[in-house]
Amino acid sequence: MEVGAYLPDPVAAGLLAVHSDPMNDSGRGGHYYWCTRHHRVETDADVCPARHVLGPYASAADAENALQRVRERNDAWEAEDARWAGEGR
């Protein structure tokens, strides 16, 4: 008997979630993005490739503040890293 031959097909058995839609950008709906290439808010209608954008965000204001949120999170993570590294000494 082949190894694993006795196990049911995980998809057929319903053990794995299956997304029926092909992966594409059409799933983006009503969102805003911050484009790091053009330094502007973009919408679903004119969004650059994913490698150039942050988001999606629910509002243009949230997208416009994306870089500030990134800075705040990075500062918090760096402070946590420094605190954690200091505990080992």
Stockholm file with secondary structure:
# STOCKHOLM 1.0

chainA/1-89         MEVGAYLPDPVAAGLLAVHSDPMNDSGRGGHYYWCTRHHRVETDADVCPARHVLGPYASAADAENALQRVRERNDAWEAEDARWAGEGR
#=GR chainA/1-89 SS CCTTTTSCCTTTTTCSCCCCSCSSGGGCCSCEEEETTTTEEEETTTCCCGGGEEEEESSHHHHHTHHHHHHHHHHHHHHHHHHHHHHTC
#=GC SS_cons        CCTTTTSCCTTTTTCSCCCCSCSSGGGCCSCEEEETTTTEEEETTTCCCGGGEEEEESSHHHHHTHHHHHHHHHHHHHHHHHHHHHHTC
//
